[in-house]
Amino acid sequence: MGIEVDSRVLKMDKVPKALVIYKLKGLKKMVVEKSTNKILGVQIIGHLTAEIIQEAVLAIKFGLKVEDILDTIHVYPTMVEAIKLVAVSFVKDISKLSCCAE
């Protein structure tokens, strides 16, 4: 299709809620258009994926960008926060964040 993409993968051990409830198996992957940061796809494997994917569905349907996810308030700690964390990984090193700090 001629679209240049970028992607990030977030392992569940980087999601505070997953740590709290001991559900560390799985990952979240976000694929964006490189030139615009428009979210093209999200794949989720792990605990509560049916509940987490809803935000990604809306992001894709409405053509949201990584920045739109970053500007959205995400309740802490929740599993859906993983969507925000994978978006943050496009602009920051997640492993250097302390807990929920951006």
VOGUDREN-805734 format. One record per atom (N, C-alpha, C): residue in one letter; x negated, y negated, z negated. Coordinates in steps of 0.1 Angstrom, whole numbers, plus 5000, padded with zeros to 4 digits. Layout:
REM VOGUDREN-805734
aXYZ/...
END
This chain:
REM VOGUDREN-805734
m499250125000/m500050005000/m499149875000/g497849894999/g497049774999/g497049694986/i497449744975/i497449664963/i496249714954/e495449614950/e494349644941/e494949644927/v494649754920/v495149764906/v494049774896/d494449754884/d493649774872/d494449844862/s493849924853/s494550004843/s493850004830/r494550034820/r494050054806/r494750164800/v493950244792/v494550354784/v494350324769/l495350344762/l495350324747/l495650464741/k494750514733/k494950634725/k495750604713/m496550694709/m497450674697/m496750644684/d495550684683/d494850654670/d494450504669/k494850424679/k494650274678/k495950204675/v497050284673/v498350234670/v498650244655/p498750134647/p498850144633/p500050234628/k501150224634/k502250314630/k501950464632/a501250494643/a500950634645/a499950684634/l499150594630/l498250634619/l499050664606/v499950574603/v500750584591/v501550714591/i502150754602/i503050874603/i502250994608/y500950984609/y500151104613/y500551164627/k500851074636/k501251124650/k500251064660/l499051124660/l497951074667/l497651134681/k498451234685/k498251294698/k499051204708/g498351174719/g499051104730/g498350984734/l498850914744/l498250794749/l499350714756/k498950584759/k499750494767/k498850444778/k499350434790/k498550384801/k499350274808/m498750164811/m499450054818/m498650024831/v499350014842/v498749984855/v499349844860/v498449754863/v498849624868/v498249584881/e498849494888/e498249444900/e497149354896/k495949374902/k494749304897/k494849154899/s495349104910/s495348964913/s496348884904/t497448944900/t498448874893/t498748924879/n498249034875/n498549104862/n499949144861/k500649154872/k502049204872/k502049354868/i502849394859/i502949534855/i503549624865/l502849724870/l503449804881/l503849944875/g503249984864/g503650114859/g503050134845/v503750224837/v503350254824/v503650404822/q502650474817/q502850614814/q502650634799/i503450714793/i503450734778/i503450884776/i502550934768/i502551074763/i502451074748/g503351134741/g503151144726/g504551134719/h504451104706/h505551104698/h506450974700/l507750994701/l508750894703/l508650824716/t508150884726/t508050824739/t509350774745/a510450844743/a511750794748/a512150664742/e511750634730/e512050504724/e511050394728/i509850434731/i508850334734/i508950284749/i509350374758/i509350344772/i510350234776/q511350204768/q512350104772/q511749964775/e510749924767/e510149794769/e509349794783/a508749904786/a508049914798/a508949914810/v510149974809/v511149984819/v511549834823/l511849764812/l512249624814/l511149534820/a509949554816/a508849484821/a508649504836/i508749634841/i508649664855/i509849604863/k511049634857/k512249584864/k512249434867/f511849364857/f511849214858/f510549154863/g509649234867/g508349184872/g507449104862/l507449154850/l506749084840/l505249104842/k504449024836/k502949024836/k502449064822/v501249104822/v500549134809/v500749014799/e500648894804/e500748774795/e502148764789/d503248814797/d504548814791/d504748904779/i504049014780/i504049114769/i503349054757/l502148994760/l501448934749/l502148814742/d503048744749/d503848634744/d505048684736/t505348814737/t506548874730/t506248924716/i507048884707/i506848934693/i507149084692/h506249154686/h506449294684/h506349324669/v507349394664/v507449424650/v506249514646/y505749484634/y504549564629/y504949634616/p504749754614/p504149854624/p505349924630/t505349944643/t506250024650/t505450094661/m506050204666/m505450274677/m505450194690/v506550114692/v506650034705/v505549924705/e504949894694/e503849804694/e502649854703/a502649984706/a501650034715/a501749974728/i502849924733/i502949864746/i502249724745/k502349654734/k501649534733/k500149554732/l499749654724/l498349684723/l497649724736/v498349804744/v497749834757/v497649714766/a498549624764/a498549494772/a497349404766/v497149404753/v496049334747/v494749384752/s494649514755/s493449574760/s492949514773/f493749444780/f493349384793/f492549254790/v492749204778/v492049074775/v491049084763/k491149194755/k490349204743/k489949354741/d488949374734/d488549504730/d489349554718/i490249644720/i491149694709/i490349744697/s489249814700/s488449874689/s487849774679/k487849644684/k487249544675/k488349464667/l489649494669/l490649434662/l490749494648/s491149414638/s491349464625/s492849484623/c493249604622/c494649634620/c495549574630/c496349474627/c497349414636/c496949284641/a495749244638/a495249104642/a494949104657/e495248994663/e494848974677/e493748874677/
END
